[in-house]
Structure formats: C-alpha cells, structure tokens
Amino acid sequence: MTDARQAALDYHAKPIPGKLSVELTKPTATARDLSLAYSPGVAEPVREIARDPENAYRYTGKGNLVAVISDGTAILGLGNLGPLASKPVMEGKGVLFKRFAGINSVDVEVNAESPQAFIDTVARIADTWGGINLEDIKAPECFEIEQTLIEQCSIPVFHDDQHGTAIVTTAGMLNALAIAGKSVEEARFVCMGAGSAAIACMKLLVSCGARAENIYMLDRKGVIHSGREDLNQYKAMFATETDKRTLGDAIDGADVFLGLSGPNLLSPEQLKKMAPNPVVFACSNPDPEIHPADAFAARDDVIMATGRSDYPNQVNNVLCFPFIFRGALDVRATRINEEMKVAAVHALKDLAREPVPEEVLVAYEKESMSFGRDYIIPTPVDVRLLERVSSAVAQAAVDSGVARKPYPAHYPLKTVDDVYGG
C-alpha cells in the first residue's frame, strides 16, 4: 500500500471514523435545560410550526442545513460503486460546506432502483432541510432528477457536478478570453465530453454570451451534429449543422478547448492547430486531456487551466457551491435559478481581477500573484469569496423574485440571528 493511500485511509479512520460530528447549540446541564430541549418544552415550537411552517426557520436548524444526497452512480472518476461507497465523498462535501460557508449538512445515500424512486424518496423528506446538494449522479438521469426535484420542492436543489463546475469554468473562461483579446460572443469552442458537467458548462456559457452555433461538442462517437440519430434530448441541444466529425476537424482554428472527458485526448499536434492565444481547460482529473508541460512545449501562447491543485488556474467547485448555498439560504430562496448562477460567475470573474490579499500569497508561498495567464480564477483560500459570491447570489435571488426574505442589510451575515432568520 502506498504512503498516500494509507494516509488517506488513516485520515478517514482515526481517531474517530468519518469527518463530521453533531454539536449542541443549547445548554443541557440542568433538568430545566433538558425539559426545554425535549418534553415538555419542545411542544411550544411544534405548535408554532404547525401554525405557520415558516416558523421552522426560527425554531429549528433548517435555515442553515443542507442535505448532500447521492445514489452513488457516478462517484468522482470511479464510476457506479453504489450509494454506500459514496458516503466518504458526501461527508467531504459537508466538510467544505462547514469550512468555507459555515453551513451545517447531513449526507444522505439513497439506494434507489430507478430515477423516479430516487426522486420520490428525496421529495418526501425535502422539508427537513434548507437546501439540497445533489452529488455524483450519472447522466442523463441527473438532469431529470434535478429538474423534477426543483419543481416539486420549495427549497433550493442544486446538482453541483453540473452547475458548480459550470460556474467556475465560465468565470475562468471569460477571464481567459479577455486576456487572449477575444470576446465570448465571437469565440469558437470545442467541448470534449458531453456528460452533465459539459452540457451545464456550455449552457451557462451561452447564458453569458457564447453563441450555440460556435460550439462543437464531442462525445465518444465524435462531433455532435444534426445528422446523428443517437442523441438524447440534452446532447441534441448542441447538435450543430457541420461536416466536422472528429476532434481533429473541430479543433482546427478553435479559440477554446474545454475538456471534461478523459486523460490524454488532446494531442500537442491538435493544440498547434488552434487559433492564436488558445484557451485550454483540460479538466479531467487527476490526468488532464493534455498535460500542461506538453501544452506549453507545443506552444507558448496557450492559456491553461486544469482540475489539479499543483498547477495554476485550478477549476475547483469549492470556489462556488458553499457560497451559492450561503447566498440562497440567507434570503431563503425557493430555488437556485439561472440569474443566481450568472451572478456567481461574474462575482468570481471580477474577484480574480482585484489585488490578491497577503494571506493568499502566504498560503501559496508566492511573492506576488495578479490577474493574468497564471491567475484567471480566485484561489479556494481567498476569504473574500464568502462575501462576494454569496452576496451576489443573494441579491440575484431577490432581484429575480425567488427570495422569501429581503436582501440583508449587511454582508456577510455575522450573527446567529442573521443566519437562522431571527
């Protein structure tokens, strides 16, 4: 067993199995405390919630509680290993929610025989939480599951594998194109991969100005074009009228390559065929579609991002999902809509253009970092993310009419009453 594997196993097993625990928020030292915590005192908030369900946000932890839910059909890059095997990942998402946004979470692994069974299970228990983060659910079922739950639930439902990836990718992409001297409206995109993340990325890029006719999406069979009869409804949205059939055809003269597929699928020779100042997001992890060393050896004008933390410009969902939920919870949004996603994109994009705080430089052991080819996306340790992204999302929820509370008078929220609804 390698040292790294053993270290990972030890981290999860010792000194207590798992990564999360439950903590008390009220005193329990006396008989009176216990009588208030449970019977008979607990009857009073029960009556208040029965009178008005919104009182659950005042008298319980619902307003700062997110469920992280999976069926284990697409765990990281490991595939369909079942719901129980997904539990370490779901606990891990809970760690990130708490660490970066102060949000409590509970992981729920659903052993469902069909998408409808999964939907029914989650919908029946959805009132427990303030929001639902769906995770590691395979395509195309994930699209149906998310959309149906959004329609059936009165709380935000968000599939992070789709939209978290799309938000961070789009923010970095807009900055990379600006550095390359290109506009998103005119750029030509090649997307290698047609799963949930790829489709969400392309849809969000279109919402931010990209033109669908400038997008060439590829799956295992090649370019998704209008002549194919094997496309599901989600891939068909990106079927292009074209005679291009292969990556080699599509990449010629392209401005952007986005990889959400597998390792070593973009060759240096293909990269050389791209337009000047090409933007390459090779996000397959841990092995990207083209290794940065190979990309820079092929051409020195490439603007590069990966999913890895050991290279600049890491596309990392932790830049997004904790703060999306923080903003949604703070104004008690009923859903996370397109306006909120676009607001998060622009908050991330704009933050990367500001001076980098000293604590970020210390964390990355650098003397300087500034907006440019090696810094197009903020880093996960940037404490400004909580305020900037969350506030942008909260404001967008209010402006688009999905918030049940007004925009907070100050941000970020600082007190218990602020967070839980007061």
FENVENBEL-V556571 format. One record per backbone hydrogen bond with DSSP energy under -1.0 kcal/mol. NH is the residue of the N-H (numbers start at 1). CO is the residue of the C=O. If there is no record, write none. Layout:
BEGIN
nh->NH co->CO
nh->NH co->CO
END
This chain:
BEGIN
nh->6 co->2
nh->7 co->3
nh->8 co->4
nh->9 co->5
nh->10 co->6
nh->11 co->7
nh->12 co->8
nh->13 co->9
nh->14 co->10
nh->18 co->12
nh->34 co->30
nh->35 co->31
nh->36 co->32
nh->37 co->33
nh->38 co->34
nh->41 co->35
nh->42 co->38
nh->43 co->40
nh->44 co->41
nh->46 co->42
nh->47 co->43
nh->48 co->44
nh->49 co->45
nh->50 co->46
nh->51 co->47
nh->52 co->48
nh->55 co->52
nh->56 co->53
nh->57 co->54
nh->59 co->55
nh->60 co->56
nh->64 co->61
nh->65 co->62
nh->66 co->104
nh->67 co->131
nh->68 co->106
nh->69 co->133
nh->70 co->108
nh->74 co->136
nh->75 co->79
nh->78 co->75
nh->81 co->72
nh->81 co->79
nh->82 co->72
nh->87 co->84
nh->90 co->86
nh->91 co->87
nh->92 co->88
nh->93 co->89
nh->94 co->90
nh->95 co->91
nh->96 co->92
nh->97 co->93
nh->98 co->94
nh->99 co->95
nh->100 co->96
nh->101 co->97
nh->102 co->98
nh->103 co->97
nh->104 co->64
nh->106 co->66
nh->108 co->68
nh->110 co->70
nh->112 co->110
nh->118 co->114
nh->119 co->115
nh->120 co->116
nh->121 co->117
nh->122 co->118
nh->123 co->119
nh->124 co->120
nh->128 co->125
nh->129 co->126
nh->130 co->65
nh->132 co->156
nh->133 co->67
nh->134 co->158
nh->135 co->69
nh->142 co->138
nh->143 co->140
nh->144 co->140
nh->145 co->141
nh->146 co->142
nh->147 co->143
nh->148 co->144
nh->149 co->145
nh->150 co->146
nh->151 co->147
nh->152 co->148
nh->153 co->149
nh->158 co->132
nh->160 co->134
nh->160 co->158
nh->162 co->159
nh->163 co->159
nh->164 co->160
nh->165 co->160
nh->166 co->162
nh->167 co->163
nh->168 co->164
nh->169 co->165
nh->170 co->166
nh->171 co->167
nh->172 co->168
nh->173 co->169
nh->174 co->170
nh->175 co->171
nh->176 co->172
nh->177 co->173
nh->178 co->174
nh->179 co->175
nh->180 co->176
nh->182 co->177
nh->187 co->183
nh->189 co->214
nh->190 co->256
nh->191 co->216
nh->192 co->258
nh->193 co->218
nh->199 co->195
nh->200 co->196
nh->201 co->197
nh->202 co->198
nh->203 co->199
nh->204 co->200
nh->205 co->201
nh->206 co->202
nh->207 co->203
nh->208 co->204
nh->209 co->206
nh->210 co->205
nh->214 co->211
nh->215 co->212
nh->216 co->189
nh->218 co->191
nh->219 co->222
nh->222 co->219
nh->223 co->245
nh->224 co->217
nh->226 co->240
nh->228 co->225
nh->236 co->232
nh->238 co->235
nh->239 co->236
nh->240 co->224
nh->242 co->240
nh->250 co->246
nh->251 co->247
nh->253 co->273
nh->254 co->251
nh->255 co->188
nh->256 co->188
nh->257 co->279
nh->258 co->190
nh->259 co->281
nh->260 co->192
nh->264 co->288
nh->266 co->289
nh->271 co->267
nh->272 co->268
nh->273 co->270
nh->274 co->271
nh->275 co->254
nh->279 co->255
nh->280 co->303
nh->281 co->257
nh->282 co->305
nh->283 co->259
nh->295 co->291
nh->296 co->292
nh->297 co->293
nh->298 co->294
nh->299 co->295
nh->303 co->278
nh->305 co->280
nh->306 co->313
nh->315 co->306
nh->316 co->314
nh->319 co->316
nh->320 co->317
nh->321 co->317
nh->324 co->320
nh->325 co->321
nh->326 co->322
nh->327 co->323
nh->328 co->324
nh->329 co->325
nh->330 co->326
nh->331 co->327
nh->332 co->329
nh->333 co->328
nh->334 co->402
nh->341 co->337
nh->342 co->338
nh->343 co->339
nh->344 co->340
nh->345 co->341
nh->346 co->342
nh->347 co->343
nh->348 co->344
nh->349 co->345
nh->350 co->346
nh->351 co->347
nh->352 co->348
nh->353 co->350
nh->354 co->351
nh->361 co->357
nh->362 co->358
nh->363 co->359
nh->364 co->360
nh->365 co->362
nh->366 co->361
nh->372 co->375
nh->375 co->372
nh->382 co->379
nh->385 co->382
nh->388 co->384
nh->389 co->385
nh->391 co->387
nh->392 co->388
nh->393 co->389
nh->394 co->390
nh->395 co->391
nh->396 co->392
nh->397 co->393
nh->398 co->394
nh->399 co->395
nh->400 co->396
nh->401 co->398
nh->402 co->397
nh->404 co->331
nh->405 co->331
nh->419 co->415
nh->420 co->416
nh->421 co->417
END
